[in-house]
Amino acid sequence: MSKDVIVGIDIGSTKICAVAGIMDHIGKVKILDMAEEPTQRGRVSNGTVVNLEFTAKDIDRILTKLSDKADINIQNVIVNISGENVEGRTHQNFLTRNDSRTTIRKEEIEKLAVDIRKSFRPTAGNVIIHTFPQEFIIDRVAVPDNPIGRFGVSLGGNFFLISTPNDPHLALQQTIESVGAKVQDAKKVVPLKIVHTLFSPLADSMSVLSETDKKLGVVVVNIGGDTTEMAVFHENGLRHISVIPFAGRSITNDLVKAFQILPDHAEKLKLIMGDVPPDEVGKNDIIKIPGVEGLPDKEIVAKNVSIIIEERLKEIAAMVMAEIMHSGYEGQLISGVVLTGGTSNIRMIKDVFDRVTNGMNIRVGNNTRNIGESAISKIKDPRYATVVGLVLSGFLPLDERVPQEVIWGEIPESQKTANNNGFETKNVGRTKEIEPIPNEEPASSGLFGWLKRQVQASNKPDVGDDKGYT
């Protein structure tokens, strides 16, 4: 990659998009250019790459376009990770310091985080991808800020760990690494490398949230093609994540089934009528859909289209609200709900979420709040929040309270050679798992089936000493 250039790749169910950015002279991230293509059917499903070979070819083609347009070399990339089985749990650990007369050091924070990852038990077959601090605990007193420089005998912390099934995570890595780096005048093909992967709504949070949002309490909701992904923040800490198996494509499928039309026609209907609430549509308004293979044109009542779109949006909003309640932060999210993803462009969505969430502050994310100059205007569209956030994560810290290696799961240099002199480790193991949605329940079971599964998961008895919260 050209010096100081960061490239992010958003691999989604509806599009694959790559964006390049640099840090400008005033400390803002400047977007150089972007390249994208629609995701072909069978490449990506529910946020997970299912066809490695063809997806790799798509990525190779897109990165070649971006390299040529922006006149840059691309050797390393930051990639989003999604999927229904991404899980999050809170885990707590403590260090007992032998010398309380000295202040807490950076190395001790790193040691605490490394030990938390070692003592954490993810779901079998899962790999930890992120470790986020929630708050630190010094001599049994919660400290939401950076504890470095404080005095205390014991140092503890609550951390939120995110894990994902290892097989699709490896598949994503193999897909990227099978793509050749884009280096001008290269004499041999060098594999593309992943700097790090980032859970999609956390990438969104980089592009649309401020530190004030995270402190006051906020939930970022990415309504994509196959899934709706969300992350809850409060008092600067990540508190809860969830992946809901309903999103923009659910609306399209509803229209296909309701009116027996082609998916392409249903998608166009969604884009047109999604901007018009049912009470603004005339009872006698008719939309004509071209006939297929010699069949006559089909006439559809416009109001019925608008009603179907609104009802599915209500269902998605209800599921988001159920997750907010499950997180335990209902009524505490002063900054409200920030919507991202292509479906957030539907005009009626803010009103629907406002009604379902009982008047929470609802807004569509603004991608430009954390970037400076951009070579392209469409980067402002909330459907690009994830890829913009990926670029930003290469320049800006995801959490300023800990070294960034801690969040990515890398072992800091100070811990590779350090001994344990000066502190002991004590694990209290406060964890509780967010159960993945069982595969045997079909997505078509709708809102009540989904809610039933969430209740069953929350009522599952804890095992052994694993108690706590998510």
N, C-alpha and C positions, 0 to 999 in steps of 0.2 A: 504494500500500500504506500502511496505517496506520503511523505513526511507530514505528520499531524493531521491526516485525513482519517475520519472514521466512517465506515460503511455499515449500515444496519439493513437486515433483510427480514421482512415480515412475510412469513409463509402461512397464508390463510386458506380457508375453504373456498373463498371467492376470488382471491387475487394473490399474486406474489409480487412484492414491491421492494425495491432497493433504493436507498437514499444515501447520499454522501454529504458529509459536513466537515467544517473546520472551525477552529476557534479564532475569532477575529481579534483585532488589536485592542478592542475595548472589553474583552472578556465575554463576548456573546458568541453563541454558536451560529455560524452562517451555513445555510443549506446551499450546497453547490448545484445539485441536480438530482433527478430521480428517473427510474425506469420501472415499468410494471407491465404485467400481462395478466389476463384472467386465468384463474386456476382451472385447468382442464379436468373434466369429470374423471374420478378414479385416482387422482393424484394425492389429494388430502381429504381426510374425513374426520369430522369433529375435532379439528385442530391438530390431528396427528398425520404425519406423512405415511401413506400406505403403499405408495409406489416409488421406491427409491430411485430407480434408473431414470424414469421419465421426469420426475421432479428435479433431479440433478441436471438434466439437460435443459429444463426450463430456467433454472437458476443460472446456469452457465450462459445461456443466451441473454438473460436480463442483465447480468453483471458485465457482459461484453458491451452491451448498449450503454450502460452507465459509464464504463471506463472510457468509451469513445466520446460520449457527450460531454463529460466533465474533464476529459483529458487527464486522467489519473491512473495510477497503478493500484490494483486491489489485490492484496495478499492475505488480509485478515478481515473478518466480519464479526458482527454481533447479531445474534439470531434470537427470535422470540420462541418460546415454548408454550404449548397449549395442551388441551386435552381434558376429557371428563375425569380422569383419574389423578389429576394433580391434587395433592393434599397439603393441608397446613395444620401444624400443631404447636402449642406453646410448651416450652421446656425450661425448667429452672435449675440452676446450679450455683455452687458457692466455692469460694476460695477462702481459707483461713490464713491470714497474713501473720507471719512471725514477728515482723517489725512494724508495729503500728505507729511508730514515731516518724516514719517516712510517709510521704504522700503516695497515693496510688499512681502507678506508672502505666504507660501505654502497653508495655509488655505483659502486665497483669491482665489488662482487658483482653489482649490477644489470647493469653493462656486460658482465661475463662471461656472464651468463645470456642477455642479448639477443644477443650474438655467437654463442653456442652454437645458439640457434634459427636464426640466419641461416645458419650453416654446415652445419646438419643437413639431410640429404637424405631426406625421407620417401618412402615408396612412391609412385609416380606416381599422381596423383589423390587423394592423402590430404592432410589438413590437420592440423597439430599442435594438440592441445587442452590438453595438460598438459606442464609442464617441472618435474620434481622433482629436487632435489639428492640425490646419494648421499653423496659425501664431497668435501671440498676438498683441494687439494694446494698446499702452500706450500714452495717451494724443494725440490721432489721428496719431501716428507714428507706422507703422508696425514693429514688433520685431519677427524675425523668431526663435530666441533662447529662452532659459528659462528666463522668466521675473523676477523670484525671486531675490530680492536684488536690484532691480531698484526703482527709485522714480517716482511718477506720481499721478495726481489727479484722472484720470479715467483709468480703466483696462478693456480691451475688448479682444475678441478673435473670430476668425473664426474656427469653429469646423466642422468636417465631420462626420455625423451620419449615421449609417447603420441600416436598419430595415428589418425585414422579416415577412411574414404572421404568425400570432400567432399559428394557428392550426398545421401546420407542425413542428413548433418549439416545441410545446408541445408534439407532437407525437414523436419527436426525444428524448426528455427528458424521456418520458414514456418508450420508447424502452430501453434506457440505464438503467433506474432505475429498470426495470423488470429483469435485469440480476443480479445474485448474485455476491457479492465480492469474490475474490479468496484469501482466508485466510487459511493458513495451520493450521490444527488441530482445525478449527472453530467448536464450538458446536452448532451454529445456523446460518441460512442464513441471511446475512446482504446485503441490496440492494447496488448496485454499485452507486456511486455518480459522478456527473459531476462537475469538478472544474470550467470549463467554455467552451463555444463553440466559435469557431473562423472561420470566413469566409475563405473559402479555399485558394484564392489567397493571402490573408494576411498571412496565415500559410506558403505558398510558399515563400513569401517575407522574412520571418524569416530565411529560410534555404539557399536561393540563392542570396540575395541582401546584400550589405554593406551599411553603413551609407553614404558613398560617392556616391553610386548609387542613393540613395533617394534624396540627395542634388542636384546632377547634373541633375536629371530627368530621370526616367526609367518607363517602363511598364512591369509588370510580367504577362505572358499569360499562363494559365494552359489549355491545350487542352486535355480534359479527354475523357470519353466514350460518354456521351450524350450532354455535354455542354462545351463551351469554356468560361472560366471565367478570367477576367483581372482586374488589379488595376494599376492606374497611380499615381506615386509619383513625386513631384517636390518641391525643397527647403525644404526637410525633411517632407513635409506634404502629406497626402493622398488626392488626388484631384478628383478622378473619379473611379467608378467601373462599370462593365457591365457583364452580363451573356448572351452569344450568344448561341442559340439553335442548333448549329451544331458543331460536333467534330469528334472523331475517328470512332464512330459507323456510322456516315454519310457516310464515305468512304466505310466501309464494306457493307452497304446497297446499295450503288451505284453499287458495284461489283456483289452483289446478283441479282439485277434487270437487269443489263447489260448482264450477262452471264447465268442467270437462274441456279444458283448453290446454294448449301447449305451455310448458314452463316459461319459454321466452315471452309469450304473450302475458302470462301471469305476472312476470317480473315487471313488465312495462305498466301493467295495471296498478301494481303496488306503488310504483314511483309516481304515477299520475294521481291516483285517488288517495294516497297516503297523506297528501297535503290538504285534503278536504274532509273535515269532520262530517259525520253522518247528518247532523242537524243543518249543515250548510248545503246539502245536496238536494236538488228538487226530486220529488217523488216520481216524476215522469221522465227524468233524464236517462237516456239510453246510450250505451257505449257499444260500438260495432267492432267485433273481432273478426279478422279475415278467416275465411274458411280454409280447411286443410284438404289437399288432394281433391279438388273439385267440389267439395262440399260448400253449401251456401254460407254466407257470413253469419256469425252468431251475434244476437243482440242480448246484451246484459244490462240489467237494471243497475245504474251507477251507485245508487244508495246502498244496495246489497253489498257491493264491493267495499265501500267505505266501512260498513258495519263489521264485515269479516276482519278487515285490517285492525279496526279498533278493538275488537274482542280479543284477538291474539295479543295485541300490545298490552291489554289489561292483564292477560294471563302471565305474560313475561314480567310485568311490573309487580304482580302479586307474588311471584316467586322471588323476585329481588327483595320485596318487603319481608317475606318470610325468612330469608337469609339474614336480613338486618336484625330481625327479632331474635333469630337463633344465635347471632353473634353476641347478644347481650347489650348492644349499644343503641337500641331504639330510644329516641328522645334525647340522645347525647351528641348527635351529629349536626352541629350548628351549621357547618358549610354545606350540608345536604348531600344531594346526589349529582354527580357529574357524569353525563352520558357521552360515550364515544362509540366508534364503530360506524359503519355505513348506515345502519338502521336508524341511528340517532338523527339522520337528516330528514326523516319523516316529520312533517310539521306538527302533526297532532300528538306526537309522542310526549312532549312536555306537559300538555294538559292531562293526558292519560296518567302519567306518573304522579302529577300533582294530586289528582283525585285518589289514586290508589294508596299513596304514601301519606295521606292525611295532611297535605299541605307542607311537606318538607320542601326545602329550597332545591329547585330543580334547574339545572342549566346544562347546555351542550358545551362540551369542552372546547377551549380555545388553544389550539396547538402553538400559536405564535407567542404566548406569554413568556416562554423560556428560551426563545430563539431570537436572533437578530435579523440580519438581512437574509433574504431568500431569492434564489434565481427564478423560482416558479411560484405563482400565486395559489395554485390549487392545493399546495401543501397545508393550507389553512383548514381544509376539509377534515372533519373529525374521523373520517375513515382512515386517515393517515396518522392518527395519534400514536399508534403502536410503533410504527417505523421511525417517526420523529423521536419518540422516547428512547428507542434503541440507540440512535445516534447520540442523544444527550447523555445516555448512561456511559458513553465512552469518554466524556469530558467532565461530567459533574458527579459528585458523590450521591449515592442512593440514600445514605444516612451518614451525617457528619460526625456522629458520636463514636464510630469505630473505623478502623482501617478497612478499606474496601475489599482487601483479601478475605476478611472475615465473612463478608456477605456472600462472596462468590465461592466460599468453601476452600480457598487456597490456604496453605499454611504460611503465615508470615515468616520472613527471614529470621526474625528474632527467636522464633519458636523452633526452628529447624536444628539449632545448636544449643538452645538454652537447657539448663537443668532445672530441677524443681526447687532449688534452694530459695527460701524466702516465703513460700506459701504451700499449703496443702490443699488437696481437692476433696470436696465433700459433695456428693450427688444426692439431691432429694427427689429427683425423678418425677416432677409434677407434669404429667402429660395426659392428654386425652385426644384420641384420634377422631378426625372428621372422616366418617365412613364414605367410601366411594359409592356412587349410585349402582346398585346391583345390576348386572348385565341381563338377568332374567326378566326384568321389568321393561317392557317395550316403551319407547319414547311416546308412542301414541296413547299411552294411558292418561295423558293430560295432566292438568293441574292437581286434581285430587289424588291421582296415583303418585305423583311426584311428592306431594306433601305427606302422603302416608309413609313413603320411604324415608323422608327426613325425620318424621316422628319416631319410626322404628329405630333409626340410627341413633337419635338422641336418647332413647330409652334403653339402649343396650347397656348392660351392666359393665362397670369398669373391671379390669382384670388386675388382681394383685394390688399393688400400691399405686397404680397409675391413676391419679386423680388430678383434677385441675380444670382447665377451661381452654377454649380455642379463641 
